[in-house]
Amino acid sequence: MADWVQGDGQHLADVLDGGLSVAQADSMIENVVGVYGLPMGVATNFRINGKDYLIPMVVEEPSVVAAASNAAKLFRHGGGFQTQSDAPVMIGQIQVLEVEDLESAMQAVLDAKATLMAKADMVGGSIVRRGGGARDLTVRAIRESAVGSMLVVHLMMDVRDAMGANAINTAVEHIAPDIAELTGGRVHLRILSNLTDARKAKAWGTVPAGALHHDPSEAKRIIRGIVEASAFAEEDPYRATTHNKGVMNGIDAVVIATGNDWRAIEAGAHAFAARRGSYTSLSRFREDASGDLYAEIELPLAVGIVGGATRVHPTAQLALQLLGVQSAQELAEVIVAVGLAQNFAAVKALAGDGIQKGHMRLHAKQLALAAGAPVEMVAQVVDIMTREGQIRLERAKELVQQLSHTTE
């Protein structure tokens, strides 16, 4: 933590209070009219592969940061999270239409694999110099579609510590003319896939029964409830969608904080959840042989620590410093652990008292602010609404008006 706060204190304050100037924003996207702020919090208690982390999270939803921190504390009792991840391999696709002989064309591409991969590496730049580059090339046929048959060529490229979209897109565009010549077809789309299933991250951990409740019978009841909720999400897509939203509450918050592409992560996660033909949960919860709760999760996570907004947005740079990660793979492993913690917190609440009990008190803060309460009045409004059990905007407005008259 000390290393993180070193340097100019005023600069640090400026970065944390918005972070992005209008001038900087204007260089990032088009037609800039301002900068939109979101709260940035820090989740605590995370131990991942024996290392402690402070987790920056950018999210507007109350209870997310607190829930992640509380969940991580429970997993610490079981030694924290263990993680692993694939090499940072991205997939680039080349669509080939109007191919007369699919089999011959496929074979021609495979015969030229080494040459095509070498040519892709010619435009790999710093990624190749750092040990990345083309790793494989495959081809498959789609024999029937709305526009007839086509070939799909996949270039697999290790992009090291980058997210890799620009690198893989450049590479497939570079070899596309060669693909057209080899197949005799017409090359159309040349673009990455956000289903990065060659670049997955996995986390798992155990929450001892005793950490869930001091009464063994009550702890067993809690574990049974969580396992039953998990089974529901595994089998029912309507439940799985909300279950996975809980996962993404944690994942997106860290992805946004570090300047990565949360839309790409969302697309890949949900496609992965449906990869077997039916949408299912990304995580699993089970009671282990010792009677403790075991949890695991796996999903594609293409994130980077170099390039893009991660090196343009000042607050993203600060978030990466706070995390102290040394590689894109380490960042992915941290993020997947946060997703598991967040998901566990939601499922535990659902299987116990319900999601609203803790969430609504935090939601009351937002209602107090929405009702026009000054910052110094928020706690008082929240306390009254919570005691009354009336956490509603209309009641918040009434209280703000009453309390304002009292202090006049």
C-alpha positions as CSV (number, residue, x, y, z in Angstrom):
1,M,0.0,0.0,0.0
2,A,2.8,2.4,0.8
3,D,4.3,2.1,-2.7
4,W,1.0,2.9,-4.1
5,V,0.6,6.3,-2.4
6,Q,4.2,7.5,-3.0
7,G,4.6,10.6,-5.1
8,D,2.8,13.9,-5.4
9,G,-0.1,13.9,-3.0
10,Q,-2.1,16.5,-5.0
11,H,-1.7,14.5,-8.2
12,L,-3.0,11.5,-6.4
13,A,-6.0,13.4,-5.1
14,D,-6.7,14.8,-8.6
15,V,-6.6,11.3,-10.1
16,L,-8.9,9.8,-7.4
17,D,-11.3,12.8,-7.8
18,G,-12.4,12.0,-11.4
19,G,-9.0,11.1,-12.9
20,L,-9.8,11.9,-16.5
21,S,-9.8,15.4,-17.9
22,V,-12.1,16.5,-20.7
23,A,-9.0,17.0,-22.8
24,Q,-7.8,13.5,-22.2
25,A,-11.3,12.1,-22.9
26,D,-11.4,14.0,-26.2
27,S,-8.4,12.1,-27.3
28,M,-10.0,8.8,-26.5
29,I,-13.4,9.0,-28.2
30,E,-15.4,11.2,-30.6
31,N,-17.7,14.1,-29.9
32,V,-16.7,14.5,-26.3
33,V,-19.0,16.7,-24.2
34,G,-17.8,15.8,-20.7
35,V,-16.6,13.1,-18.3
36,Y,-18.9,10.6,-16.5
37,G,-17.9,9.6,-13.0
38,L,-18.5,6.4,-11.2
39,P,-17.6,5.4,-7.6
40,M,-14.3,3.6,-7.1
41,G,-13.9,1.5,-4.0
42,V,-11.4,-0.9,-2.6
43,A,-12.3,-4.5,-1.6
44,T,-10.2,-6.0,1.1
45,N,-9.4,-9.4,2.6
46,F,-8.4,-11.1,-0.7
47,R,-5.7,-13.7,-0.5
48,I,-5.0,-15.3,-3.9
49,N,-2.3,-17.9,-4.4
50,G,-0.8,-17.0,-1.0
51,K,-0.6,-13.3,-1.8
52,D,-2.7,-10.5,-0.3
53,Y,-4.4,-8.0,-2.7
54,L,-6.3,-4.8,-2.4
55,I,-8.9,-4.8,-5.2
56,P,-10.0,-1.6,-6.9
57,M,-13.6,-1.8,-8.0
58,V,-15.6,0.7,-10.1
59,V,-19.3,0.1,-9.7
60,E,-22.4,2.2,-9.0
61,E,-24.4,-0.6,-7.3
62,P,-24.5,-0.6,-3.5
63,S,-23.2,-3.6,-1.5
64,V,-21.0,-5.0,-4.2
65,V,-17.6,-3.9,-2.6
66,A,-18.8,-4.8,0.9
67,A,-20.1,-8.2,-0.2
68,A,-16.8,-9.1,-2.1
69,S,-14.8,-8.1,1.0
70,N,-16.9,-10.1,3.4
71,A,-16.8,-13.2,1.1
72,A,-13.0,-12.9,0.7
73,K,-12.7,-12.9,4.5
74,L,-14.6,-16.2,4.7
75,F,-12.5,-17.8,2.0
76,R,-9.4,-16.7,3.9
77,H,-10.4,-19.1,6.7
78,G,-9.9,-21.9,4.1
79,G,-6.5,-20.5,2.9
80,G,-7.9,-18.0,0.3
81,F,-8.3,-18.5,-3.4
82,Q,-6.3,-20.7,-5.7
83,T,-6.2,-19.8,-9.4
84,Q,-4.7,-20.8,-12.7
85,S,-4.9,-19.4,-16.2
86,D,-4.2,-20.2,-19.8
87,A,-1.5,-18.5,-21.8
88,P,-2.8,-15.2,-23.2
89,V,-3.8,-16.6,-26.6
90,M,-6.3,-14.7,-28.7
91,I,-8.3,-16.0,-31.6
92,G,-8.6,-14.2,-34.9
93,Q,-11.1,-15.3,-37.5
94,I,-11.0,-15.1,-41.3
95,Q,-14.2,-15.8,-43.2
96,V,-13.8,-17.2,-46.7
97,L,-16.8,-17.4,-49.1
98,E,-17.3,-18.7,-52.6
99,V,-14.9,-21.6,-52.2
100,E,-15.5,-24.2,-54.9
101,D,-13.8,-27.2,-53.2
102,L,-13.9,-27.0,-49.5
103,E,-11.8,-30.0,-48.7
104,S,-9.0,-29.0,-51.1
105,A,-9.1,-25.4,-49.8
106,M,-8.9,-26.6,-46.2
107,Q,-5.9,-28.8,-47.0
108,A,-4.1,-26.0,-48.8
109,V,-4.4,-23.7,-45.8
110,L,-3.1,-26.4,-43.4
111,D,-0.2,-27.2,-45.7
112,A,0.8,-23.5,-45.6
113,K,0.3,-23.2,-41.8
114,A,4.0,-22.5,-41.0
115,T,4.3,-19.9,-43.7
116,L,1.1,-18.2,-42.7
117,M,2.1,-18.1,-39.0
118,A,5.5,-16.7,-39.8
119,K,3.9,-14.0,-41.9
120,A,1.5,-13.1,-39.1
121,D,4.5,-12.7,-36.8
122,M,6.0,-10.1,-39.2
123,V,3.4,-7.6,-38.0
124,G,3.5,-8.7,-34.3
125,G,5.9,-5.9,-33.3
126,S,6.7,-5.7,-29.6
127,I,4.4,-8.7,-28.8
128,V,6.7,-11.0,-30.8
129,R,9.8,-9.4,-29.4
130,R,8.5,-10.2,-25.9
131,G,8.0,-13.8,-26.7
132,G,4.5,-13.8,-28.1
133,G,3.3,-14.4,-31.6
134,A,1.4,-17.0,-33.7
135,R,0.8,-20.3,-31.9
136,D,-1.5,-22.2,-34.2
137,L,-3.7,-22.0,-37.2
138,T,-6.8,-24.1,-37.8
139,V,-9.5,-24.2,-40.5
140,R,-13.1,-25.6,-40.5
141,A,-16.0,-25.7,-42.9
142,I,-19.5,-24.4,-42.4
143,R,-21.3,-26.3,-45.1
144,E,-24.7,-24.7,-44.8
145,S,-25.6,-21.1,-43.9
146,A,-27.9,-18.3,-45.0
147,V,-25.3,-17.4,-47.7
148,G,-24.1,-20.9,-48.6
149,S,-20.9,-22.7,-47.5
150,M,-17.8,-21.0,-46.1
151,L,-14.5,-21.7,-44.5
152,V,-13.4,-20.2,-41.2
153,V,-9.7,-19.8,-40.5
154,H,-8.6,-19.4,-36.9
155,L,-5.3,-17.8,-36.1
156,M,-4.2,-18.3,-32.5
157,M,-1.8,-15.7,-31.2
158,D,-0.1,-15.2,-27.8
159,V,-0.4,-11.5,-27.1
160,R,1.6,-11.5,-23.8
161,D,0.5,-8.7,-21.5
162,A,-1.9,-7.0,-23.9
163,M,-5.6,-7.6,-24.3
164,G,-4.6,-8.2,-27.9
165,A,-7.5,-7.0,-30.0
166,N,-5.3,-4.7,-32.2
167,A,-2.6,-7.3,-32.5
168,I,-4.8,-10.1,-33.6
169,N,-6.8,-7.9,-36.0
170,T,-3.7,-6.7,-37.6
171,A,-2.3,-10.2,-38.0
172,V,-5.5,-11.7,-39.7
173,E,-5.7,-8.7,-42.0
174,H,-2.1,-9.2,-43.0
175,I,-2.5,-12.9,-43.9
176,A,-5.9,-12.6,-45.5
177,P,-4.7,-12.1,-49.1
178,D,-2.7,-15.3,-48.8
179,I,-5.7,-17.2,-47.5
180,A,-7.7,-15.9,-50.5
181,E,-5.0,-17.1,-52.9
182,L,-4.7,-20.5,-51.2
183,T,-8.5,-21.2,-51.1
184,G,-9.5,-19.5,-54.4
185,G,-12.3,-18.0,-52.4
186,R,-13.3,-14.5,-51.4
187,V,-12.1,-13.3,-48.0
188,H,-14.7,-11.3,-46.1
189,L,-14.5,-10.7,-42.3
190,R,-11.1,-10.6,-40.6
191,I,-11.6,-10.0,-36.9
192,L,-10.9,-11.3,-33.4
193,S,-13.4,-13.5,-31.5
194,N,-14.4,-12.4,-28.0
195,L,-15.1,-16.0,-27.1
196,T,-11.5,-16.3,-25.9
197,D,-11.9,-19.9,-24.8
198,A,-8.1,-20.4,-25.3
199,R,-7.5,-17.8,-22.7
200,K,-9.5,-18.9,-19.6
201,A,-9.0,-18.2,-15.9
202,K,-10.1,-20.5,-13.1
203,A,-10.4,-19.9,-9.4
204,W,-11.4,-22.2,-6.5
205,G,-11.5,-22.2,-2.8
206,T,-13.0,-23.6,0.4
207,V,-15.0,-21.9,3.1
208,P,-14.8,-24.0,6.3
209,A,-18.2,-24.8,7.8
210,G,-17.0,-23.2,11.1
211,A,-16.5,-19.9,9.3
212,L,-20.1,-19.9,8.2
213,H,-21.6,-20.5,11.6
214,H,-20.4,-21.5,15.1
215,D,-23.3,-24.0,15.3
216,P,-22.4,-27.1,13.1
217,S,-26.1,-27.8,12.3
218,E,-26.7,-24.2,11.2
219,A,-23.5,-24.3,9.2
220,K,-24.6,-27.4,7.5
221,R,-28.0,-25.8,6.7
222,I,-26.2,-22.8,5.1
223,I,-24.0,-25.1,3.0
224,R,-27.0,-27.2,1.9
225,G,-28.8,-24.0,0.9
226,I,-25.9,-22.7,-1.2
227,V,-25.5,-26.1,-3.0
228,E,-29.2,-26.2,-3.7
229,A,-29.1,-22.7,-5.2
230,S,-26.0,-23.7,-7.3
231,A,-27.9,-26.7,-8.7
232,F,-30.8,-24.5,-9.7
233,A,-28.5,-22.2,-11.6
234,E,-26.7,-25.1,-13.3
235,E,-30.0,-26.5,-14.7
236,D,-32.2,-23.4,-15.3
237,P,-31.2,-20.6,-17.7
238,Y,-33.5,-18.1,-16.1
239,R,-31.8,-18.6,-12.8
240,A,-28.3,-19.0,-14.4
241,T,-28.6,-15.5,-16.0
242,T,-29.1,-13.8,-12.6
243,H,-26.5,-16.1,-11.0
244,N,-24.0,-15.1,-13.6
245,K,-24.9,-11.4,-13.2
246,G,-23.7,-11.8,-9.7
247,V,-20.4,-13.1,-11.0
248,M,-20.1,-10.2,-13.4
249,N,-20.8,-7.6,-10.6
250,G,-17.4,-8.4,-9.3
251,I,-15.6,-9.1,-12.6
252,D,-16.8,-6.0,-14.4
253,A,-16.0,-3.7,-11.5
254,V,-12.3,-4.7,-11.6
255,V,-12.2,-4.8,-15.4
256,I,-13.5,-1.2,-15.6
257,A,-11.2,0.0,-12.8
258,T,-8.2,-1.3,-14.7
259,G,-9.3,0.2,-18.1
260,N,-10.1,-3.1,-19.7
261,D,-13.0,-3.9,-22.1
262,W,-15.9,-5.0,-19.9
263,R,-18.1,-5.5,-23.0
264,A,-15.8,-8.0,-24.5
265,I,-15.5,-9.8,-21.1
266,E,-19.3,-9.9,-20.8
267,A,-19.8,-11.3,-24.3
268,G,-17.2,-14.0,-23.9
269,A,-18.5,-15.0,-20.4
270,H,-22.0,-15.5,-21.6
271,A,-21.1,-17.3,-24.8
272,F,-18.9,-19.6,-22.7
273,A,-21.8,-20.2,-20.3
274,A,-23.9,-21.4,-23.4
275,R,-21.1,-23.4,-25.1
276,R,-22.8,-26.8,-24.6
277,G,-26.0,-25.7,-26.2
278,S,-27.9,-24.5,-23.0
279,Y,-27.1,-21.5,-20.9
280,T,-25.7,-22.5,-17.4
281,S,-23.9,-21.1,-14.4
282,L,-20.2,-20.1,-14.6
283,S,-19.6,-21.3,-11.0
284,R,-20.2,-24.4,-9.0
285,F,-20.7,-24.9,-5.2
286,R,-20.5,-28.3,-3.5
287,E,-20.1,-29.7,0.0
288,D,-16.8,-31.5,0.2
289,A,-15.8,-34.7,2.0
290,S,-15.0,-32.7,5.2
291,G,-18.4,-31.0,5.3
292,D,-17.0,-27.7,4.1
293,L,-18.1,-25.6,1.2
294,Y,-16.1,-25.9,-2.0
295,A,-16.5,-23.3,-4.8
296,E,-15.0,-23.0,-8.3
297,I,-15.4,-20.9,-11.4
298,E,-14.0,-20.8,-14.9
299,L,-14.5,-18.4,-17.8
300,P,-12.6,-16.6,-20.6
301,L,-10.8,-13.5,-19.4
302,A,-8.9,-11.5,-22.0
303,V,-7.5,-8.6,-20.1
304,G,-4.3,-6.6,-20.4
305,I,-2.0,-4.4,-18.4
306,V,-0.4,-2.6,-21.4
307,G,-2.0,-0.6,-24.3
308,G,-5.5,0.9,-24.7
309,A,-7.2,2.7,-21.8
310,T,-5.0,0.8,-19.3
311,R,-2.2,3.2,-20.2
312,V,-4.2,6.3,-21.1
313,H,-6.7,6.6,-18.2
314,P,-4.9,7.9,-15.1
315,T,-7.2,6.1,-12.6
316,A,-6.7,2.8,-14.5
317,Q,-3.0,3.2,-14.1
318,L,-3.5,3.9,-10.4
319,A,-5.7,0.8,-10.1
320,L,-3.0,-1.4,-11.6
321,Q,-0.5,0.1,-9.2
322,L,-2.7,-0.7,-6.3
323,L,-3.2,-4.3,-7.5
324,G,0.6,-4.7,-8.1
325,V,0.0,-7.3,-10.8
326,Q,3.0,-8.1,-13.0
327,S,1.3,-9.8,-16.0
328,A,-2.0,-10.0,-17.8
329,Q,-2.4,-13.6,-16.6
330,E,-2.0,-12.5,-12.9
331,L,-4.6,-9.8,-13.5
332,A,-7.0,-12.4,-15.0
333,E,-6.5,-14.6,-12.0
334,V,-7.2,-11.8,-9.6
335,I,-10.4,-10.9,-11.5
336,V,-11.7,-14.4,-11.6
337,A,-11.2,-14.8,-7.9
338,V,-13.2,-11.6,-7.3
339,G,-16.0,-13.0,-9.5
340,L,-16.2,-16.1,-7.4
341,A,-16.2,-14.1,-4.2
342,Q,-19.0,-11.8,-5.4
343,N,-21.0,-14.8,-6.6
344,F,-20.6,-16.6,-3.3
345,A,-21.8,-13.5,-1.4
346,A,-25.0,-13.2,-3.5
347,V,-25.8,-17.0,-3.3
348,K,-25.2,-17.1,0.4
349,A,-27.5,-14.2,1.0
350,L,-30.2,-15.7,-1.3
351,A,-30.0,-19.0,0.4
352,G,-30.2,-17.4,3.9
353,D,-32.2,-14.3,4.7
354,G,-32.7,-13.2,1.1
355,I,-30.8,-10.6,-0.9
356,Q,-32.6,-7.5,0.3
357,K,-31.8,-7.5,4.0
358,G,-28.2,-6.2,3.7
359,H,-28.6,-4.7,0.3
360,M,-31.5,-2.3,1.2
361,R,-29.6,-0.5,4.0
362,L,-26.9,0.3,1.4
363,H,-29.5,1.2,-1.1
364,A,-31.0,3.6,1.4
365,K,-27.9,5.8,1.1
366,Q,-28.6,6.2,-2.6
367,L,-32.3,7.0,-1.9
368,A,-31.2,9.6,0.7
369,L,-29.0,11.3,-1.8
370,A,-31.6,11.1,-4.5
371,A,-34.0,12.8,-2.1
372,G,-31.7,15.7,-1.8
373,A,-30.1,15.0,1.6
374,P,-26.8,16.8,2.2
375,V,-23.9,14.5,2.8
376,E,-23.9,15.2,6.5
377,M,-27.6,14.2,6.8
378,V,-27.4,10.9,4.9
379,A,-26.6,8.7,7.9
380,Q,-29.5,10.1,9.9
381,V,-32.0,9.5,7.0
382,V,-30.7,6.0,6.5
383,D,-31.0,5.1,10.2
384,I,-34.6,6.3,10.4
385,M,-35.7,4.5,7.3
386,T,-34.0,1.3,8.4
387,R,-35.6,1.3,11.8
388,E,-39.0,2.0,10.3
389,G,-38.5,-0.6,7.6
390,Q,-39.6,2.0,5.0
391,I,-36.7,2.2,2.6
392,R,-38.5,4.2,-0.1
393,L,-37.7,7.4,-2.0
394,E,-41.0,9.0,-0.9
395,R,-40.1,8.4,2.8
396,A,-36.5,9.7,2.2
397,K,-37.9,13.0,0.8
398,E,-40.2,13.4,3.8
399,L,-37.4,12.9,6.2
400,V,-35.1,15.3,4.3
401,Q,-37.8,17.9,4.5
402,Q,-38.5,17.3,8.2
403,L,-34.8,17.2,9.2
404,S,-34.0,20.3,7.2
405,H,-36.7,22.3,9.1
406,T,-35.3,21.0,12.4
407,T,-31.8,22.3,11.7
408,E,-33.0,25.7,10.4
